[in-house]
């Protein structure tokens, strides 16, 4: 399954070494196509070298990390991507040689399917929008141009397997309270992209702020977010992203979802079962995980989890549909029944702000905080052990 590790609404953060993840789905149907869709970008797939200065190991912070398992993972620092095969003891620079990078900020979208396969949505050195893909752990990248007039910065990607994926791109010049999006699909691993949907002012997907998208198969997917209107921003497609409609969710007693009081985040699936995280803001933040066992046709709320932290301090990790972990910086809350019941453990850690929580299963996980703070647990969060936290230069 594709595992979610999502800090809620904390933006691009200065992160140090953390976490692990595992991905994978089997043989979904291909996304539907539409004769009226924009033509795929010209086949400008280019084989690219990797940037120089390969072996890195020193003092600068990594800006974010995405581990695949206990040995292999990916990381970012100042617009560069790195790969490890030894639990982070050493990092090899794996940046596409033609990727336009920034020294202080890296807002490009990315998705890593496994230790070898990943995508970056950004710009080449000429300023052309492109998606970069590797299938060998970052040793070599191919790039494919995207026929778009919008920014690829801020794009979100989701892949079912090495072939079928989607990319949601926010447009330029949006006003407050609105975020029209373009959604592209690929059936060839990102070698070409086809415009599946472009929101217009009268469309559902025009308003509100989007937090991401997620697909359970080649036809059914969801866009999540929040907006100032009534109810939830939770939209569903059943035709591969060409058309979208709202999907209703129940509201737990004592809560409401109007006027931006609720935020949905992309659901995580394992087969037909999945968990959908929703944060409610009224009278202090609470997290509710909605569960489906029919591929997202229906969703049932679980037990609300009230939190003491400010909204920006809430972090969570879903290693599978049974296990979920949430932290507000003071407590770690763990569930082994998909959010129905929770147990709390006090985090007596001098970490300052906690930025990332990342579990690979119900027992093993990492906690990341200020100043390259990193702790690992192997007992579900009762005992945390200090980890060496190498940076890059």
C-alpha positions in Angstrom: 0.0 0.0 0.0 1.0 3.6 -0.4 1.6 5.0 3.1 0.9 8.6 4.1 3.2 10.6 6.3 1.7 14.1 6.3 2.3 17.2 8.6 -1.0 19.0 8.5 -0.7 22.5 7.0 2.9 23.2 8.0 4.1 24.0 4.4 7.6 23.5 3.3 9.7 23.0 6.5 13.3 22.7 7.3 13.4 19.0 8.1 16.3 16.8 9.2 16.7 13.0 8.8 13.6 11.0 9.4 11.2 8.2 8.5 10.5 5.3 6.3 7.8 4.3 3.9 6.5 1.5 1.6 4.5 1.7 -1.5 2.9 -0.5 -4.1 -0.4 -1.6 -5.8 -1.1 -4.3 -8.3 -2.4 -4.0 -11.8 -5.0 -1.2 -11.6 -7.0 -0.4 -14.7 -5.6 2.4 -16.8 -7.1 5.9 -16.5 -9.8 6.7 -18.9 -9.0 9.1 -21.7 -11.0 11.8 -23.5 -10.9 12.7 -27.1 -11.4 16.3 -26.1 -8.4 16.3 -23.8 -5.4 18.4 -24.7 -2.8 16.4 -26.7 0.0 14.9 -24.7 3.2 16.9 -24.6 5.5 16.2 -27.6 7.8 13.2 -26.9 10.7 15.3 -25.7 11.8 12.6 -23.2 15.5 13.3 -22.5 18.1 11.3 -20.8 19.9 13.4 -18.2 23.1 13.2 -16.3 23.2 13.4 -12.5 24.6 16.5 -10.9 28.2 16.4 -9.7 29.6 16.1 -6.1 28.0 12.7 -5.6 29.0 11.6 -2.1 27.7 13.8 0.6 28.1 13.6 4.4 28.5 16.6 6.5 26.7 19.3 8.5 23.9 21.0 6.6 20.3 20.0 7.3 18.3 18.0 4.9 15.1 19.9 4.1 12.9 16.7 3.9 13.2 13.0 3.6 11.2 10.1 2.3 12.4 6.6 3.4 11.2 3.6 1.5 12.3 1.0 4.0 14.9 0.8 6.8 17.8 0.9 4.3 16.6 2.9 1.2 15.3 6.4 1.0 15.3 9.8 -0.6 16.0 13.3 0.8 16.1 16.9 -0.2 18.5 19.8 0.5 18.5 23.2 -1.2 16.9 22.0 -4.4 18.8 18.8 -4.7 17.7 15.2 -4.2 19.8 12.5 -2.5 19.5 8.8 -2.2 20.6 6.4 0.6 21.0 2.6 0.6 22.4 2.3 4.1 19.8 3.8 6.4 21.1 7.3 5.9 24.7 6.7 7.0 25.8 8.0 3.6 23.9 10.0 0.9 24.6 10.1 -2.8 23.5 13.2 -4.7 20.9 12.1 -7.3 19.7 15.4 -8.6 18.8 15.4 -12.3 21.5 17.3 -14.2 19.0 19.5 -16.1 16.7 20.3 -13.1 16.4 24.0 -12.2 17.2 24.2 -8.5 17.0 26.8 -5.8 19.5 27.4 -3.0 16.9 28.2 -0.4 13.6 26.8 -1.4 12.4 23.6 -3.1 8.7 23.7 -3.8 8.6 21.1 -6.5 6.2 18.2 -6.3 7.6 14.7 -6.1 6.5 11.1 -5.6 8.7 8.1 -4.8 7.2 4.7 -5.5 10.0 2.5 -4.2 13.8 2.6 -3.8 14.4 2.9 -7.5 11.4 4.8 -9.0 10.5 8.4 -8.4 9.2 11.5 -10.1 9.9 15.3 -9.7 7.6 17.9 -11.2 9.6 21.1 -11.9 11.5 23.1 -14.5 14.6 22.4 -16.5 17.4 24.9 -16.7 15.8 26.6 -19.6 12.6 27.2 -17.5 10.5 24.6 -19.4 8.0 22.8 -17.3 8.9 19.1 -17.1 8.5 15.9 -15.1 11.7 14.1 -14.3 11.7 10.3 -13.7 14.2 7.8 -12.5 14.0 4.0 -12.4 17.4 3.2 -11.0 17.6 5.1 -7.7 18.5 8.4 -9.1 21.6 7.4 -11.1 19.9 8.5 -14.4 16.8 10.6 -15.0 14.6 11.1 -18.0 12.5 14.3 -18.5 9.2 14.8 -20.3 7.9 18.2 -21.2 4.4 19.1 -19.9 2.1 21.2 -22.1 1.0 23.7 -19.4 0.9 27.4 -18.9 0.7 27.1 -15.2 3.4 26.7 -12.5 4.5 23.2 -11.7 5.7 24.5 -8.3 3.2 23.3 -5.8 2.2 20.3 -7.9 1.1 17.1 -6.2 1.6 13.7 -7.7 0.1 10.3 -7.1 1.1 7.0 -8.7 -0.6 3.6 -8.5 2.3 1.8 -10.0 5.2 2.5 -12.3 2.9 3.4 -15.2 -0.3 5.0 -14.0 -0.3 8.3 -12.2 -1.8 11.8 -11.9 -0.5 15.3 -11.3 -2.5 18.2 -9.9 -1.2 21.6 -10.8 -2.4 24.9 -9.3 -2.7 27.8 -11.8 -1.2 31.2 -11.7 -2.8 34.3 -10.3 -5.5 32.8 -8.1 -7.4 34.9 -5.6 -7.9 34.4 -2.0 -10.3 31.5 -1.3 -10.0 29.9 -4.7 -7.5 27.5 -6.3 -8.5 26.3 -9.7 -6.4 23.3 -10.8 -5.3 21.4 -13.8 -5.1 17.6 -13.5 -2.9 15.6 -15.8 -2.7 11.8 -16.2 -0.1 9.4 -17.5 -0.3 5.8 -18.5 3.4 5.4 -19.5 5.2 6.2 -16.3 5.4 9.9 -17.0 6.9 9.8 -20.5 3.9 11.7 -21.6 1.1 13.6 -19.8 -2.5 14.3 -20.9 -4.7 17.0 -19.5 -7.6 15.2 -17.9 -9.4 18.1 -16.3 -9.1 21.9 -16.0 -11.4 23.7 -13.6 -13.5 26.7 -14.7 -15.0 29.4 -12.5 -18.3 27.5 -12.3 -16.7 24.2 -11.4 -16.5 22.6 -8.0 -12.7 22.3 -8.1 -12.4 26.1 -8.7 -12.9 27.2 -5.1 -11.1 26.4 -1.9 -7.5 25.4 -1.2 -6.3 21.9 -2.2 -4.2 19.6 0.0 -3.7 16.8 -2.5 -5.2 14.0 -4.5 -5.3 10.2 -4.2 -6.5 7.4 -6.4 -7.5 3.9 -5.4 -7.5 2.6 -9.0 -7.4 3.8 -12.5 -10.9 5.3 -12.4 -11.7 6.3 -8.8 -9.8 9.2 -7.0 -10.3 12.1 -4.6 -9.2 15.7 -4.3 -9.1 17.1 -0.7 -8.7 20.5 1.0 -10.7 23.2 2.7 -12.8 26.2 1.8 -15.0 28.9 3.3 -18.3 27.5 2.1 -20.6 24.9 3.8 -19.4 21.3 4.3 -16.3 19.6 3.3 -14.0 20.0 0.3 -14.0 16.4 -0.7 -14.5 15.6 -4.4 -14.5 12.3 -6.2 -14.0 11.1 -9.8 -15.1 7.8 -11.2 -13.7 8.3 -14.7 -9.9 8.8 -14.2 -10.1 12.5 -13.3 -12.2 13.8 -16.2 -15.2 14.8 -14.1 -15.7 15.5 -10.4 -18.5 15.6 -7.9 -18.8 16.2 -4.2 -19.0 13.3 -1.8 -20.8 13.7 1.5 -19.2 12.9 4.9 -20.9 12.7 8.2 -20.0 15.3 10.9 -19.3 13.9 14.4 -21.5 15.3 17.2 -20.2 18.6 18.6 -18.4 19.5 15.4 -19.2 21.4 12.2 -17.6 21.6 8.8 -18.7 25.0 7.6 -16.7 28.1 6.9 -13.3 26.4 6.7 -13.8 24.5 10.0 -12.7 21.2 8.5 -9.8 20.1 6.3 -9.6 16.9 4.4 -6.3 15.3 3.4 -5.7 12.6 0.8 -7.0 9.1 1.8 -4.6 6.2 2.1 -5.7 2.9 0.7 -4.8 -0.8 1.0 -7.0 -2.6 -1.5 -10.6 -1.6 -1.0 -9.9 -0.4 2.6 -8.7 3.1 3.4 -8.4 5.9 5.9 -9.2 9.5 5.3 -7.8 12.1 7.7 -9.9 15.1 8.6 -9.0 17.9 11.0 -11.7 20.0 12.6 -10.8 23.4 14.0 -13.8 24.4 16.1 -12.9 24.9 19.8 -9.4 23.6 19.4 -8.2 21.1 16.8 -9.4 17.5 16.6 -8.5 14.8 14.1 -11.0 12.2 12.9 -10.1 9.3 10.6 -12.9 8.2 8.3 -12.7 4.5 7.2 -13.9 2.8 4.0 -14.0 -0.9 3.2 -15.7 -0.5 -0.2 -13.1 1.4 -2.2 -14.4 4.8 -1.1 -18.0 4.4 -2.0 -18.9 5.1 1.7 -17.0 6.5 4.6 -17.6 6.0 8.3 -16.2 8.3 11.0 -14.2 6.9 13.8 -13.5 8.4 17.3 -12.5 12.1 17.3 -9.1 12.7 18.8 -8.9 16.1 20.5 -5.5 17.7 20.5 -3.9 20.4 22.7 -1.5 21.9 20.1 -2.0 24.7 17.7 -3.0 23.6 14.2 0.5 24.0 12.8 2.0 21.6 15.3 -0.2 18.6 14.4 1.6 15.8 12.6 0.4 12.3 11.8 1.5 9.0 10.1 -0.6 6.2 8.6 1.6 3.1 8.0 -1.5 0.9 7.1 -5.2 1.0 7.5 -5.1 -0.5 11.0 -2.4 1.7 12.5 -2.4 5.5 12.8 -0.2 7.8 14.9 -0.8 11.4 15.7 1.3 13.9 17.7 0.7 17.4 19.0 4.3 17.8 20.2 3.5 16.8 23.7 1.7 13.5 23.3 1.9 10.6 20.9 -1.4 9.0 20.2 -1.5 5.5 18.7 -4.4 3.5 17.2 -4.2 -0.2 16.2 -7.9 -0.4 15.0 -8.0 2.3 12.4 -8.8 5.2 14.7 -11.6 3.6 16.8 -9.5 3.8 20.0 -6.4 5.7 21.0 -3.7 5.3 23.6 -1.5 8.3 24.6 2.2 8.4 25.5 3.9 11.5 26.8 6.8 12.7 24.7 9.4 13.7 27.2 11.8 14.8 24.5 13.7 18.1 24.3 13.1 18.5 20.6 11.6 21.9 20.4 9.1 21.9 17.5 8.3 18.5 16.2 8.1 18.5 12.4 7.6 15.0 11.1 6.2 11.7 12.4 6.9 8.6 10.3 6.0 5.0 11.0 6.6 2.0 8.7 4.3 -0.3 10.7 2.6 -0.5 14.1 5.9 -0.5 16.0 8.8 1.1 14.1 8.9 4.8 13.4 10.8 8.1 13.6 10.2 11.5 15.1 11.9 14.6 13.7 12.3 17.9 15.4 14.2 21.2 15.5 18.0 21.3 15.2 18.4 17.9 13.4 16.6 16.2 16.3 15.9 12.6 15.4 14.6 9.7 17.5 13.6 6.2 16.5 11.1 3.8 18.2 10.7 0.1 17.8 7.9 -0.4 20.4 5.2 1.9 19.0 6.4 5.1 20.7 7.0 4.2 24.3 10.8 4.3 24.1 12.6 6.7 21.7 16.3 6.1 20.9 18.6 8.9 19.6 19.7 8.4 16.0 22.8 9.8 14.3 21.6 12.5 12.1 24.0 13.2 9.2 23.4 16.2 7.0 24.7 16.9 3.5 27.0 19.5 2.1 
